[in-house]
Amino acid sequence: MSVYKNEEEVLTANNEGVKAANLHATTYLIIGNYSRFEDYTNADGEARTGCFWIGD
């Protein structure tokens, strides 16, 4: 499957995986079986992005 924008291929998904020119996850992004990236606010109210362990 391919997704095009103005005749430019911006995303391809096939039996080898997914390739994208830009990838935007609005909630979180899971990579592999054990890591999740997401935005959060720390105790001081500062915006941060963290990688969190989600495995067993």
N, CA, C and O atoms as a Maestro MAE file, in Angstrom:
{
 s_m_m2io_version
 :::
 2.0.0
}

f_m_ct {
 s_m_title
 :::
 protein
 m_atom[224] {
  # First column is atom index #
  i_m_mmod_type
  r_m_x_coord
  r_m_y_coord
  r_m_z_coord
  i_m_residue_number
  s_m_chain_name
  s_m_pdb_residue_name
  s_m_pdb_atom_name
  i_m_atomic_number
  :::
  1 25 0.847 -1.160 0.000 1 A "MET " " N  " 7
  2 3 0.000 0.000 0.000 1 A "MET " " CA " 6
  3 2 0.898 1.229 0.000 1 A "MET " " C  " 6
  4 15 1.914 1.263 0.695 1 A "MET " " O  " 8
  5 25 0.534 2.205 -0.754 2 A "SER " " N  " 7
  6 3 1.267 3.471 -0.794 2 A "SER " " CA " 6
  7 2 0.306 4.627 -0.623 2 A "SER " " C  " 6
  8 15 -0.840 4.568 -1.068 2 A "SER " " O  " 8
  9 25 0.780 5.678 0.025 3 A "VAL " " N  " 7
  10 3 0.011 6.910 0.195 3 A "VAL " " CA " 6
  11 2 0.784 8.015 -0.508 3 A "VAL " " C  " 6
  12 15 1.994 8.158 -0.329 3 A "VAL " " O  " 8
  13 25 0.066 8.790 -1.307 4 A "TYR " " N  " 7
  14 3 0.684 9.860 -2.088 4 A "TYR " " CA " 6
  15 2 0.119 11.212 -1.686 4 A "TYR " " C  " 6
  16 15 -1.047 11.333 -1.309 4 A "TYR " " O  " 8
  17 25 0.983 12.238 -1.777 5 A "LYS " " N  " 7
  18 3 0.555 13.624 -1.592 5 A "LYS " " CA " 6
  19 2 1.110 14.404 -2.773 5 A "LYS " " C  " 6
  20 15 2.325 14.506 -2.940 5 A "LYS " " O  " 8
  21 25 0.227 14.949 -3.586 6 A "ASN " " N  " 7
  22 3 0.656 15.690 -4.788 6 A "ASN " " CA " 6
  23 2 1.610 14.854 -5.644 6 A "ASN " " C  " 6
  24 15 2.662 15.339 -6.064 6 A "ASN " " O  " 8
  25 25 1.248 13.631 -5.894 7 A "GLU " " N  " 7
  26 3 2.007 12.687 -6.719 7 A "GLU " " CA " 6
  27 2 3.342 12.247 -6.103 7 A "GLU " " C  " 6
  28 15 4.119 11.564 -6.771 7 A "GLU " " O  " 8
  29 25 3.625 12.615 -4.863 8 A "GLU " " N  " 7
  30 3 4.835 12.182 -4.164 8 A "GLU " " CA " 6
  31 2 4.464 11.092 -3.156 8 A "GLU " " C  " 6
  32 15 3.564 11.277 -2.337 8 A "GLU " " O  " 8
  33 25 5.159 9.964 -3.221 9 A "GLU " " N  " 7
  34 3 4.892 8.880 -2.274 9 A "GLU " " CA " 6
  35 2 5.426 9.283 -0.901 9 A "GLU " " C  " 6
  36 15 6.622 9.529 -0.745 9 A "GLU " " O  " 8
  37 25 4.538 9.351 0.093 10 A "VAL " " N  " 7
  38 3 4.940 9.784 1.435 10 A "VAL " " CA " 6
  39 2 4.885 8.650 2.451 10 A "VAL " " C  " 6
  40 15 5.423 8.787 3.550 10 A "VAL " " O  " 8
  41 25 4.242 7.527 2.107 11 A "LEU " " N  " 7
  42 3 4.164 6.383 3.008 11 A "LEU " " CA " 6
  43 2 3.993 5.112 2.197 11 A "LEU " " C  " 6
  44 15 3.202 5.063 1.255 11 A "LEU " " O  " 8
  45 25 4.750 4.077 2.575 12 A "THR " " N  " 7
  46 3 4.629 2.767 1.948 12 A "THR " " CA " 6
  47 2 4.553 1.720 3.043 12 A "THR " " C  " 6
  48 15 5.363 1.731 3.970 12 A "THR " " O  " 8
  49 25 3.592 0.821 2.947 13 A "ALA " " N  " 7
  50 3 3.466 -0.292 3.888 13 A "ALA " " CA " 6
  51 2 3.404 -1.579 3.077 13 A "ALA " " C  " 6
  52 15 2.590 -1.722 2.165 13 A "ALA " " O  " 8
  53 25 4.296 -2.525 3.435 14 A "ASN " " N  " 7
  54 3 4.304 -3.809 2.742 14 A "ASN " " CA " 6
  55 2 4.762 -4.904 3.709 14 A "ASN " " C  " 6
  56 15 4.824 -4.678 4.917 14 A "ASN " " O  " 8
  57 25 5.080 -6.075 3.187 15 A "ASN " " N  " 7
  58 3 5.463 -7.187 4.058 15 A "ASN " " CA " 6
  59 2 6.831 -6.988 4.708 15 A "ASN " " C  " 6
  60 15 7.227 -7.796 5.549 15 A "ASN " " O  " 8
  61 25 7.550 -5.949 4.346 16 A "GLU " " N  " 7
  62 3 8.847 -5.655 4.960 16 A "GLU " " CA " 6
  63 2 8.756 -4.602 6.054 16 A "GLU " " C  " 6
  64 15 9.707 -4.422 6.815 16 A "GLU " " O  " 8
  65 25 7.633 -3.906 6.148 17 A "GLY " " N  " 7
  66 3 7.462 -2.874 7.169 17 A "GLY " " CA " 6
  67 2 6.801 -1.635 6.611 17 A "GLY " " C  " 6
  68 15 6.109 -1.688 5.595 17 A "GLY " " O  " 8
  69 25 7.022 -0.509 7.289 18 A "VAL " " N  " 7
  70 3 6.436 0.774 6.896 18 A "VAL " " CA " 6
  71 2 7.557 1.787 6.739 18 A "VAL " " C  " 6
  72 15 8.422 1.909 7.605 18 A "VAL " " O  " 8
  73 25 7.536 2.515 5.625 19 A "LYS " " N  " 7
  74 3 8.475 3.604 5.387 19 A "LYS " " CA " 6
  75 2 7.673 4.874 5.194 19 A "LYS " " C  " 6
  76 15 6.720 4.898 4.414 19 A "LYS " " O  " 8
  77 25 8.050 5.933 5.901 20 A "ALA " " N  " 7
  78 3 7.334 7.199 5.787 20 A "ALA " " CA " 6
  79 2 8.314 8.353 5.751 20 A "ALA " " C  " 6
  80 15 9.324 8.340 6.454 20 A "ALA " " O  " 8
  81 25 8.019 9.349 4.933 21 A "ALA " " N  " 7
  82 3 8.853 10.547 4.869 21 A "ALA " " CA " 6
  83 2 8.803 11.275 6.202 21 A "ALA " " C  " 6
  84 15 9.840 11.689 6.721 21 A "ALA " " O  " 8
  85 25 7.637 11.433 6.750 22 A "ASN " " N  " 7
  86 3 7.414 12.040 8.065 22 A "ASN " " CA " 6
  87 2 6.337 11.226 8.750 22 A "ASN " " C  " 6
  88 15 5.346 10.850 8.126 22 A "ASN " " O  " 8
  89 25 6.523 10.956 10.014 23 A "LEU " " N  " 7
  90 3 5.538 10.182 10.760 23 A "LEU " " CA " 6
  91 2 5.146 10.977 12.000 23 A "LEU " " C  " 6
  92 15 6.003 11.368 12.794 23 A "LEU " " O  " 8
  93 25 3.869 11.208 12.158 24 A "HIS " " N  " 7
  94 3 3.364 11.989 13.283 24 A "HIS " " CA " 6
  95 2 2.396 11.120 14.077 24 A "HIS " " C  " 6
  96 15 1.353 10.712 13.568 24 A "HIS " " O  " 8
  97 25 2.749 10.843 15.320 25 A "ALA " " N  " 7
  98 3 1.873 10.091 16.214 25 A "ALA " " CA " 6
  99 2 1.233 11.085 17.177 25 A "ALA " " C  " 6
  100 15 1.943 11.817 17.867 25 A "ALA " " O  " 8
  101 25 -0.078 11.121 17.234 26 A "THR " " N  " 7
  102 3 -0.753 12.131 18.046 26 A "THR " " CA " 6
  103 2 -0.851 11.767 19.519 26 A "THR " " C  " 6
  104 15 -1.033 12.660 20.346 26 A "THR " " O  " 8
  105 25 -0.738 10.499 19.881 27 A "THR " " N  " 7
  106 3 -0.804 10.090 21.281 27 A "THR " " CA " 6
  107 2 0.521 9.510 21.735 27 A "THR " " C  " 6
  108 15 1.167 10.078 22.616 27 A "THR " " O  " 8
  109 25 0.943 8.397 21.159 28 A "TYR " " N  " 7
  110 3 2.248 7.822 21.464 28 A "TYR " " CA " 6
  111 2 2.689 6.933 20.327 28 A "TYR " " C  " 6
  112 15 1.893 6.571 19.459 28 A "TYR " " O  " 8
  113 25 3.971 6.579 20.334 29 A "LEU " " N  " 7
  114 3 4.561 5.755 19.294 29 A "LEU " " CA " 6
  115 2 5.220 4.557 19.955 29 A "LEU " " C  " 6
  116 15 6.122 4.723 20.776 29 A "LEU " " O  " 8
  117 25 4.782 3.351 19.610 30 A "ILE " " N  " 7
  118 3 5.381 2.126 20.132 30 A "ILE " " CA " 6
  119 2 6.397 1.631 19.113 30 A "ILE " " C  " 6
  120 15 6.095 1.501 17.927 30 A "ILE " " O  " 8
  121 25 7.606 1.359 19.596 31 A "ILE " " N  " 7
  122 3 8.673 0.839 18.753 31 A "ILE " " CA " 6
  123 2 9.078 -0.517 19.312 31 A "ILE " " C  " 6
  124 15 9.509 -0.615 20.461 31 A "ILE " " O  " 8
  125 25 8.940 -1.559 18.506 32 A "GLY " " N  " 7
  126 3 9.257 -2.905 18.969 32 A "GLY " " CA " 6
  127 2 8.247 -3.377 19.990 32 A "GLY " " C  " 6
  128 15 7.086 -2.970 19.970 32 A "GLY " " O  " 8
  129 25 8.699 -4.239 20.882 33 A "ASN " " N  " 7
  130 3 7.818 -4.794 21.906 33 A "ASN " " CA " 6
  131 2 7.947 -4.115 23.257 33 A "ASN " " C  " 6
  132 15 7.132 -4.358 24.147 33 A "ASN " " O  " 8
  133 25 8.962 -3.264 23.430 34 A "TYR " " N  " 7
  134 3 9.276 -2.826 24.784 34 A "TYR " " CA " 6
  135 2 9.369 -1.328 25.012 34 A "TYR " " C  " 6
  136 15 9.528 -0.905 26.157 34 A "TYR " " O  " 8
  137 25 9.277 -0.509 23.976 35 A "SER " " N  " 7
  138 3 9.440 0.929 24.203 35 A "SER " " CA " 6
  139 2 8.281 1.734 23.625 35 A "SER " " C  " 6
  140 15 7.738 1.415 22.567 35 A "SER " " O  " 8
  141 25 7.925 2.780 24.352 36 A "ARG " " N  " 7
  142 3 6.856 3.683 23.939 36 A "ARG " " CA " 6
  143 2 7.322 5.112 24.150 36 A "ARG " " C  " 6
  144 15 7.772 5.469 25.239 36 A "ARG " " O  " 8
  145 25 7.214 5.930 23.114 37 A "PHE " " N  " 7
  146 3 7.556 7.344 23.201 37 A "PHE " " CA " 6
  147 2 6.264 8.141 23.334 37 A "PHE " " C  " 6
  148 15 5.291 7.889 22.624 37 A "PHE " " O  " 8
  149 25 6.268 9.105 24.252 38 A "GLU " " N  " 7
  150 3 5.095 9.973 24.383 38 A "GLU " " CA " 6
  151 2 5.480 11.271 25.070 38 A "GLU " " C  " 6
  152 15 6.469 11.335 25.800 38 A "GLU " " O  " 8
  153 25 4.691 12.294 24.827 39 A "ASP " " N  " 7
  154 3 4.880 13.574 25.506 39 A "ASP " " CA " 6
  155 2 4.265 13.506 26.897 39 A "ASP " " C  " 6
  156 15 3.281 12.802 27.123 39 A "ASP " " O  " 8
  157 25 4.861 14.249 27.824 40 A "TYR " " N  " 7
  158 3 4.331 14.340 29.183 40 A "TYR " " CA " 6
  159 2 4.760 15.671 29.779 40 A "TYR " " C  " 6
  160 15 5.600 16.368 29.211 40 A "TYR " " O  " 8
  161 25 4.194 16.019 30.903 41 A "THR " " N  " 7
  162 3 4.567 17.225 31.632 41 A "THR " " CA " 6
  163 2 5.214 16.800 32.941 41 A "THR " " C  " 6
  164 15 4.640 16.000 33.680 41 A "THR " " O  " 8
  165 25 6.420 17.331 33.244 42 A "ASN " " N  " 7
  166 3 7.099 16.928 34.468 42 A "ASN " " CA " 6
  167 2 6.528 17.673 35.669 42 A "ASN " " C  " 6
  168 15 5.596 18.465 35.531 42 A "ASN " " O  " 8
  169 25 7.084 17.418 36.832 43 A "ALA " " N  " 7
  170 3 6.566 18.004 38.080 43 A "ALA " " CA " 6
  171 2 6.671 19.522 38.106 43 A "ALA " " C  " 6
  172 15 5.924 20.179 38.831 43 A "ALA " " O  " 8
  173 25 7.587 20.090 37.325 44 A "ASP " " N  " 7
  174 3 7.738 21.543 37.254 44 A "ASP " " CA " 6
  175 2 6.862 22.176 36.181 44 A "ASP " " C  " 6
  176 15 6.933 23.383 35.952 44 A "ASP " " O  " 8
  177 25 6.036 21.362 35.523 45 A "GLY " " N  " 7
  178 3 5.144 21.865 34.487 45 A "GLY " " CA " 6
  179 2 5.793 22.012 33.119 45 A "GLY " " C  " 6
  180 15 5.201 22.600 32.215 45 A "GLY " " O  " 8
  181 25 7.005 21.485 32.955 46 A "GLU " " N  " 7
  182 3 7.708 21.586 31.686 46 A "GLU " " CA " 6
  183 2 7.302 20.458 30.754 46 A "GLU " " C  " 6
  184 15 7.162 19.311 31.178 46 A "GLU " " O  " 8
  185 25 7.114 20.787 29.485 47 A "ALA " " N  " 7
  186 3 6.754 19.784 28.480 47 A "ALA " " CA " 6
  187 2 7.988 18.960 28.127 47 A "ALA " " C  " 6
  188 15 9.053 19.520 27.866 47 A "ALA " " O  " 8
  189 25 7.855 17.655 28.117 48 A "ARG " " N  " 7
  190 3 8.945 16.737 27.815 48 A "ARG " " CA " 6
  191 2 8.440 15.622 26.910 48 A "ARG " " C  " 6
  192 15 7.234 15.420 26.769 48 A "ARG " " O  " 8
  193 25 9.376 14.900 26.297 49 A "THR " " N  " 7
  194 3 9.070 13.671 25.573 49 A "THR " " CA " 6
  195 2 9.916 12.580 26.209 49 A "THR " " C  " 6
  196 15 11.117 12.754 26.416 49 A "THR " " O  " 8
  197 25 9.281 11.455 26.517 50 A "GLY " " N  " 7
  198 3 9.999 10.380 27.180 50 A "GLY " " CA " 6
  199 2 9.846 9.056 26.448 50 A "GLY " " C  " 6
  200 15 8.898 8.836 25.693 50 A "GLY " " O  " 8
  201 25 10.819 8.180 26.701 51 A "CYS " " N  " 7
  202 3 10.757 6.804 26.217 51 A "CYS " " CA " 6
  203 2 10.501 5.926 27.428 51 A "CYS " " C  " 6
  204 15 11.273 5.955 28.386 51 A "CYS " " O  " 8
  205 25 9.434 5.147 27.400 52 A "PHE " " N  " 7
  206 3 9.016 4.364 28.554 52 A "PHE " " CA " 6
  207 2 9.056 2.877 28.235 52 A "PHE " " C  " 6
  208 15 8.690 2.468 27.133 52 A "PHE " " O  " 8
  209 25 9.490 2.077 29.178 53 A "TRP " " N  " 7
  210 3 9.516 0.614 29.076 53 A "TRP " " CA " 6
  211 2 8.100 0.098 29.206 53 A "TRP " " C  " 6
  212 15 7.402 0.456 30.155 53 A "TRP " " O  " 8
  213 25 7.650 -0.747 28.262 54 A "ILE " " N  " 7
  214 3 6.289 -1.274 28.332 54 A "ILE " " CA " 6
  215 2 6.269 -2.787 28.305 54 A "ILE " " C  " 6
  216 15 5.201 -3.386 28.185 54 A "ILE " " O  " 8
  217 25 7.440 -3.424 28.414 55 A "GLY " " N  " 7
  218 3 7.494 -4.885 28.353 55 A "GLY " " CA " 6
  219 2 7.182 -5.535 29.685 55 A "GLY " " C  " 6
  220 15 6.804 -4.875 30.653 55 A "GLY " " O  " 8
  221 25 7.351 -6.841 29.707 56 A "ASP " " N  " 7
  222 3 7.118 -7.621 30.931 56 A "ASP " " CA " 6
  223 2 8.164 -7.345 31.979 56 A "ASP " " C  " 6
  224 15 8.114 -7.919 33.067 56 A "ASP " " O  " 8
  :::
 }
 m_bond[223] {
  # First column is bond index #
  i_m_from
  i_m_to
  i_m_order
  :::
  1 1 2 1
  2 2 3 1
  3 3 4 2
  4 3 5 1
  5 5 6 1
  6 6 7 1
  7 7 8 2
  8 7 9 1
  9 9 10 1
  10 10 11 1
  11 11 12 2
  12 11 13 1
  13 13 14 1
  14 14 15 1
  15 15 16 2
  16 15 17 1
  17 17 18 1
  18 18 19 1
  19 19 20 2
  20 19 21 1
  21 21 22 1
  22 22 23 1
  23 23 24 2
  24 23 25 1
  25 25 26 1
  26 26 27 1
  27 27 28 2
  28 27 29 1
  29 29 30 1
  30 30 31 1
  31 31 32 2
  32 31 33 1
  33 33 34 1
  34 34 35 1
  35 35 36 2
  36 35 37 1
  37 37 38 1
  38 38 39 1
  39 39 40 2
  40 39 41 1
  41 41 42 1
  42 42 43 1
  43 43 44 2
  44 43 45 1
  45 45 46 1
  46 46 47 1
  47 47 48 2
  48 47 49 1
  49 49 50 1
  50 50 51 1
  51 51 52 2
  52 51 53 1
  53 53 54 1
  54 54 55 1
  55 55 56 2
  56 55 57 1
  57 57 58 1
  58 58 59 1
  59 59 60 2
  60 59 61 1
  61 61 62 1
  62 62 63 1
  63 63 64 2
  64 63 65 1
  65 65 66 1
  66 66 67 1
  67 67 68 2
  68 67 69 1
  69 69 70 1
  70 70 71 1
  71 71 72 2
  72 71 73 1
  73 73 74 1
  74 74 75 1
  75 75 76 2
  76 75 77 1
  77 77 78 1
  78 78 79 1
  79 79 80 2
  80 79 81 1
  81 81 82 1
  82 82 83 1
  83 83 84 2
  84 83 85 1
  85 85 86 1
  86 86 87 1
  87 87 88 2
  88 87 89 1
  89 89 90 1
  90 90 91 1
  91 91 92 2
  92 91 93 1
  93 93 94 1
  94 94 95 1
  95 95 96 2
  96 95 97 1
  97 97 98 1
  98 98 99 1
  99 99 100 2
  100 99 101 1
  101 101 102 1
  102 102 103 1
  103 103 104 2
  104 103 105 1
  105 105 106 1
  106 106 107 1
  107 107 108 2
  108 107 109 1
  109 109 110 1
  110 110 111 1
  111 111 112 2
  112 111 113 1
  113 113 114 1
  114 114 115 1
  115 115 116 2
  116 115 117 1
  117 117 118 1
  118 118 119 1
  119 119 120 2
  120 119 121 1
  121 121 122 1
  122 122 123 1
  123 123 124 2
  124 123 125 1
  125 125 126 1
  126 126 127 1
  127 127 128 2
  128 127 129 1
  129 129 130 1
  130 130 131 1
  131 131 132 2
  132 131 133 1
  133 133 134 1
  134 134 135 1
  135 135 136 2
  136 135 137 1
  137 137 138 1
  138 138 139 1
  139 139 140 2
  140 139 141 1
  141 141 142 1
  142 142 143 1
  143 143 144 2
  144 143 145 1
  145 145 146 1
  146 146 147 1
  147 147 148 2
  148 147 149 1
  149 149 150 1
  150 150 151 1
  151 151 152 2
  152 151 153 1
  153 153 154 1
  154 154 155 1
  155 155 156 2
  156 155 157 1
  157 157 158 1
  158 158 159 1
  159 159 160 2
  160 159 161 1
  161 161 162 1
  162 162 163 1
  163 163 164 2
  164 163 165 1
  165 165 166 1
  166 166 167 1
  167 167 168 2
  168 167 169 1
  169 169 170 1
  170 170 171 1
  171 171 172 2
  172 171 173 1
  173 173 174 1
  174 174 175 1
  175 175 176 2
  176 175 177 1
  177 177 178 1
  178 178 179 1
  179 179 180 2
  180 179 181 1
  181 181 182 1
  182 182 183 1
  183 183 184 2
  184 183 185 1
  185 185 186 1
  186 186 187 1
  187 187 188 2
  188 187 189 1
  189 189 190 1
  190 190 191 1
  191 191 192 2
  192 191 193 1
  193 193 194 1
  194 194 195 1
  195 195 196 2
  196 195 197 1
  197 197 198 1
  198 198 199 1
  199 199 200 2
  200 199 201 1
  201 201 202 1
  202 202 203 1
  203 203 204 2
  204 203 205 1
  205 205 206 1
  206 206 207 1
  207 207 208 2
  208 207 209 1
  209 209 210 1
  210 210 211 1
  211 211 212 2
  212 211 213 1
  213 213 214 1
  214 214 215 1
  215 215 216 2
  216 215 217 1
  217 217 218 1
  218 218 219 1
  219 219 220 2
  220 219 221 1
  221 221 222 1
  222 222 223 1
  223 223 224 2
  :::
 }
}
